[in-house]
Each structure stands twice: as structure tokens, then as C-alpha cells.
Amino acid sequence: MKYILKPFSHSCHGEVLQKKKTAKSDPIYHNRLVNMVVNRILKNGKKSLAYRILYRAIKNIQQKTEKNPLSVLRQAIRRVTPNVTVKARRVGGSTYRVPTEIRSTQGKVLAIRWLLGASRKRLGRNMKFKLSHELMDAARGNGNAIRKKEETHRMAEANRAFAHFR
């Protein structure tokens, strides 16, 4: 675990050591990204089921594309990761959608959330099937998760006039 000096936000003026969490890696691929996805699939504490869903989706990707499935996963997340997002800010009684840049880790979290949301909404037999197809679509540059990213970027572009409210 890394320790980072960060200013303390309360009334005292000293600095405090704060632990920075690093994501653990999964047991089979030893990949942090896979573990992040598993933790987002997770429902009701059923982690073994989440692992099973993702590993079967990865196996399905390998059979369909005959490429390294982890590179397909990375490519999909890279394509879906947004650079900016819009946040609602209240200024003088009215609410503005203010575009803000986001860090890469937060962007990755959003990308994973959008990919899983899009795959849950997909029509299909089971989650393994839906997730693998959504990941392959995102790696190719289409799919609902990509559409969500483009929509967010469009919204940020439309509200660029309010960027000074940050």
C-alpha cells in the first residue's frame, strides 16, 4: 500500500498520511483490471458467481475473435473511458451542467460501469453471452457503452460555456 501526503481538510493545518488503495489482481490472469470488473459485476456478495460470469465471457471472446481476450477487454475499456464528464452545480438558484475533466482511474471506473450497464440491458440468453458481446462491440468501437461515452462528451461540449463555474 502506498502512502501519500495530503493536506488535512479540517481546522488543524498539519498534513496527514493517507493510504492509497491499490486494486488486487484476480487469481487466474493476475490482472487488476479483471478484478475491478469482477467487483462491479458482484451482486449480493456472490463473488464466485461474478468470477464465473467474467471468465466464461472471456472464454467466449477468445473463441469468437481468436485474439488475446485480455487485450480485447483492455481495448474495450480504453475506448469507453471518457475524458470529461458533466456535473450539476447550483449557482444562484439555477442548476448548470458543468463539464469537468476526470482522472484516469475515475474514467476507468465509469467505463466499467457503463459496459456492465449496457450488457445488462442487452437482449440475450445469459450475462456471459451479453457481456462478451458488449466487450467485443466496444473493442470494435460500437455498442451502447460507446454511445454513452459519446453522449457524455457531446453534453460536455454543449455546456462548455459553463466551464468557468468549476
C-alpha positions as CSV (number, residue, x, y, z in Angstrom):
1,M,0.0,0.0,0.0
2,K,1.3,3.5,-0.9
3,Y,1.2,6.4,1.5
4,I,0.6,9.8,0.1
5,L,0.9,13.2,1.9
6,K,-2.4,15.1,1.5
7,P,-3.4,18.3,3.2
8,F,-5.9,17.7,6.1
9,S,-9.2,19.4,5.4
10,H,-10.3,20.1,9.0
11,S,-9.4,23.0,11.1
12,C,-5.9,21.9,12.0
13,H,-3.2,23.0,9.5
14,G,-1.0,19.9,9.6
15,E,-0.6,17.3,6.9
16,V,-1.7,13.7,7.3
17,L,-0.7,10.4,5.8
18,Q,-3.4,8.9,3.8
19,K,-3.4,5.3,2.4
20,K,-4.0,5.0,-1.3
21,K,-5.8,1.8,-2.2
22,T,-4.4,-0.3,-4.9
23,A,-6.6,-2.9,-6.6
24,K,-5.9,-6.5,-6.0
25,S,-5.3,-8.8,-9.0
26,D,-7.5,-11.8,-9.9
27,P,-6.4,-15.4,-9.3
28,I,-6.2,-16.7,-12.9
29,Y,-5.0,-13.8,-15.0
30,H,-3.2,-11.9,-12.3
31,N,-4.8,-8.7,-13.7
32,R,-6.1,-5.8,-11.7
33,L,-8.5,-4.7,-14.4
34,V,-10.2,-8.1,-14.4
35,N,-10.6,-7.8,-10.6
36,M,-12.1,-4.3,-11.0
37,V,-14.7,-5.7,-13.5
38,V,-15.5,-8.7,-11.2
39,N,-16.1,-6.3,-8.3
40,R,-18.5,-4.3,-10.4
41,I,-20.4,-7.4,-11.6
42,L,-20.8,-8.5,-8.0
43,K,-24.3,-8.6,-6.6
44,N,-25.4,-9.7,-3.2
45,G,-21.9,-10.7,-2.2
46,K,-21.7,-13.6,-4.7
47,K,-18.1,-13.1,-5.9
48,S,-17.6,-16.7,-7.2
49,L,-20.6,-16.2,-9.5
50,A,-19.2,-12.9,-10.7
51,Y,-15.8,-14.6,-11.4
52,R,-17.6,-17.4,-13.3
53,I,-19.6,-14.9,-15.4
54,L,-16.4,-12.9,-16.4
55,Y,-14.2,-16.0,-17.0
56,R,-16.9,-17.6,-19.2
57,A,-17.3,-14.2,-21.1
58,I,-13.5,-14.1,-21.6
59,K,-13.5,-17.7,-22.9
60,N,-16.4,-16.8,-25.3
61,I,-14.4,-13.7,-26.5
62,Q,-11.4,-15.9,-27.2
63,Q,-13.4,-18.5,-29.2
64,K,-15.2,-15.8,-31.2
65,T,-12.3,-13.4,-32.0
66,E,-9.3,-15.8,-31.7
67,K,-7.3,-12.9,-30.1
68,N,-6.0,-12.4,-26.6
69,P,-9.2,-11.8,-24.6
70,L,-7.4,-9.6,-22.1
71,S,-6.3,-7.2,-24.9
72,V,-9.9,-7.1,-26.1
73,L,-11.1,-6.2,-22.5
74,R,-8.4,-3.5,-22.3
75,Q,-9.3,-2.2,-25.7
76,A,-13.0,-2.1,-24.8
77,I,-12.3,-0.2,-21.6
78,R,-9.9,2.2,-23.3
79,R,-12.5,3.0,-26.0
80,V,-15.3,3.6,-23.5
81,T,-13.2,5.6,-20.9
82,P,-14.4,9.3,-21.0
83,N,-12.0,12.3,-20.8
84,V,-14.7,14.7,-19.4
85,T,-17.9,14.4,-17.5
86,V,-20.7,16.8,-16.6
87,K,-21.5,17.6,-13.0
88,A,-24.6,19.5,-11.8
89,R,-23.6,22.7,-10.0
90,R,-26.1,25.1,-8.3
91,V,-25.2,28.7,-9.0
92,G,-27.5,31.5,-7.8
93,G,-30.7,29.4,-7.8
94,S,-30.2,27.7,-11.1
95,T,-28.5,24.4,-11.9
96,Y,-25.8,24.2,-14.5
97,R,-24.3,21.1,-16.1
98,V,-20.6,22.0,-15.7
99,P,-18.0,19.9,-17.7
100,T,-15.1,18.7,-15.6
101,E,-12.0,16.7,-16.6
102,I,-11.7,13.4,-14.8
103,R,-8.6,11.3,-13.7
104,S,-7.8,8.1,-15.5
105,T,-8.9,5.9,-12.6
106,Q,-12.3,7.5,-12.3
107,G,-12.7,7.3,-16.1
108,K,-11.9,3.6,-15.9
109,V,-14.5,3.1,-13.2
110,L,-17.1,4.9,-15.3
111,A,-16.2,2.9,-18.3
112,I,-16.6,-0.4,-16.4
113,R,-19.9,0.8,-15.0
114,W,-21.2,1.7,-18.5
115,L,-20.0,-1.5,-20.1
116,L,-21.8,-3.6,-17.4
117,G,-24.9,-1.5,-17.6
118,A,-25.1,-1.8,-21.4
119,S,-24.5,-5.5,-21.2
120,R,-27.3,-6.0,-18.6
121,K,-29.7,-4.1,-20.8
122,R,-28.8,-6.2,-23.9
123,L,-31.2,-8.9,-25.1
124,G,-29.7,-12.3,-24.8
125,R,-29.6,-15.6,-23.1
126,N,-27.3,-15.0,-20.1
127,M,-24.9,-12.5,-18.7
128,K,-21.8,-14.3,-20.0
129,F,-23.2,-14.0,-23.6
130,K,-24.3,-10.4,-23.2
131,L,-21.1,-9.2,-21.5
132,S,-18.8,-10.9,-24.1
133,H,-20.7,-9.4,-27.0
134,E,-20.8,-5.9,-25.4
135,L,-17.0,-6.1,-24.8
136,M,-16.4,-7.2,-28.4
137,D,-18.6,-4.4,-29.7
138,A,-16.9,-1.8,-27.5
139,A,-13.4,-3.0,-28.7
140,R,-14.6,-2.6,-32.3
141,G,-15.9,0.9,-31.5
142,N,-19.6,0.5,-31.4
143,G,-22.2,-0.6,-28.9
144,N,-24.3,1.1,-26.2
145,A,-21.4,1.8,-23.9
146,I,-19.5,3.7,-26.6
147,R,-22.8,5.6,-27.4
148,K,-23.0,6.6,-23.7
149,K,-19.4,8.0,-23.8
150,E,-20.1,10.0,-27.0
151,E,-23.3,11.3,-25.4
152,T,-21.4,12.4,-22.3
153,H,-18.8,14.2,-24.5
154,R,-21.5,15.9,-26.5
155,M,-23.1,17.1,-23.3
156,A,-19.8,18.5,-22.1
157,E,-19.2,20.2,-25.4
158,A,-22.7,21.7,-25.4
159,N,-22.2,23.1,-21.8
160,R,-18.6,24.3,-22.4
161,A,-19.8,27.9,-21.8
162,F,-20.3,27.0,-18.1
163,A,-16.8,25.6,-17.6
164,H,-15.8,28.7,-15.6
165,F,-18.2,27.6,-12.8
166,R,-15.8,24.8,-11.8
